[in-house]
């Protein structure tokens, strides 16, 4: 799995017009499929009179989850051209939607591909692309006597503990950049009485 990925910082938009048809493109940073459904629902309400709402999205640091939707346009003429723009910029955790108002003149499959590609490209070109780190969540368990050693090590790696419970037996969680995780785990394991477990975030 990658330890860093590219996404967009905030919402952006673009527009393309051809032969009376208008293609309004919107790009959103997303973290979950629920967020995707909410964005699609908001656009459906706002542009309820539009003919089509085609989209593509990709999620996950390894870019493993994705979907394309032509929403009634000829197969492959809308969702795939949008998705290709996401792919070409190596983006993930992003949703791009293109809302089409039909102008009365058929554009043909080639014209549609060009329109959906150009509109989505404009929206993504206006977005600020950022890099995000992928984190591993660790749970630490240790005796009260080891607290000072554990805290010194967390400070050394500039890690912020949370879910802390201090008693005779202590525990806490910490998020570690995946690239550093094995080094941090190794260092913590050298503290006698400290156990480290990796958890799914």
Steps between C-alpha positions, in 0.01 A plus 500: 500500500615856429596718795404822321227591251378793290155655536337844472487752785145625445206514261555643151295536182519537124270547201494398134246603235436352158205536259271629772586226751654608830727271701550617860784315674559475876795340679480411870745352751328197661588253775204256497228369269248675727664833416474412131127426529446829685680702231307325221172561685578869547575545129186308399292742708681810377492399132176299502411619149823372339490208254799304637723486807802288407786436737812307595677457830804329647587437864769340714875569525562208263226634267323165525137619518341678205178534303381661177142587403370610157150583635321422174763632260637247244717240673857622557431855378485675840616310810821367345620835356441656845686214672790531256555858621521375860743227391723726292559723805558197727228618740302306757234585762335712235157517334439677168143562384395651166143631474373529142229729368401377153501771234288323241782389269648149526876507543573138414714269713825676400355840586374376835838350589669830418244701697511289816879478484546876452251602771647266762856601403414865556356426846810302601739756350343764723542283810801523729663158503652398834685201641375315806679245715361154573500419871518177699323492837691339786371399842759498779467313829759544774549512876491827694875471553563517123295817445799737498691289243194468276422873512860596425498276195168644375644849543811401304282392204263797550199275550183617676343235726121472545249266673739500794429293812750522785478260792726221619456374144508780241384514139480756223464527124714689254487560123832446324586581139518164325854569380617535863283228655750211503772721651266627773374148580857373525601782736194448724558125509843563657326646807458207738135439587363704205286314244396653167209390279404636159129582464290573195434872483 
